[in-house]
Amino acid sequence: MNIYEKFHRTFSGSNQDTFNVCSKCGGACEHNKIGTLLPGEKEYMAKKMGMSLSEFKLKYLDVLKMDDGTLIHVLKLGELCPFLNTETELCECRDFKPVICKIYPVVFTVESGKVKFSIDDWCQLSRKKVCRNYFESVIPLLYRLPVPVEWFRHVVSYDDLYFDYDQLRESRKGKSRYAVFTLKELLNFQKEELACHEIETYEPETGRMELYEIKVTSPNIDFCSEIEEPTF
């Protein structure tokens, strides 16, 4: 509990400035992606919301069962984050949201038995030096979290993929509200065709125009809006 409490006090994550950047790209990183909780986060978040663990799991979580039997807790598989209040369009766990959601565009890989954190370069936040420096500042904090390398290895097996939510919705039939999906079952719902968008951005630091290609699953995202320089 104290580990996550300290983490959230130290790193605030996205604020209105970063949200303004995210909203202009349509939140591409959230489309057909899966939100994963770190070990122990479900207990922490349930306490913060004043709920019992069983109530929290029924309302917000599903489970991915890895090939070796390891259970990974994820946000309910569907089009919208279960913490999004559809009436107010506000996040109900903004101050204690899942760490992996909060730190993006920080991503991770596992190389030679070690976890490596880096910045996802196609995210618009990574193009702004002040934003990039801000999110890079969280990386030392992440290395201090007592999370086994094997857990990260499991998450890497699906975290970079896109999934068909229509198929996932159909697959829920016959399952409990707190549903268990095997990794093999989940991978069957992977999106195969991704829409490609090219973004042209001006980099004031170099004085050059640069072209980036972004792959997303939603055809309705507008990547042509001008991104303003945010300040913290």
Buried (B, 14 or more C-beta within 10 A) or exposed (E): EEBBEEBBEEBBBBEEBBEEBBEBBBBBBBBBBBBBBBBBBBBBBBBBBEBEEEEBBBBBBBBBBBEEEBEBBBBBBEEEBBBBEEEEEEBEBEEBBBBBBBBBBBBBBBEEEEBEBEBBEBBBBBBBEEBBEBBBEBBEBBEEBEBEEEBBBBBBBBBEBBBBBEEBEEBBEEEEEBBEBEBEEBEBBEBEEBEEBEBEBEEEEEEEEEEBEBEBBBEEBEBEEEBEEBEE
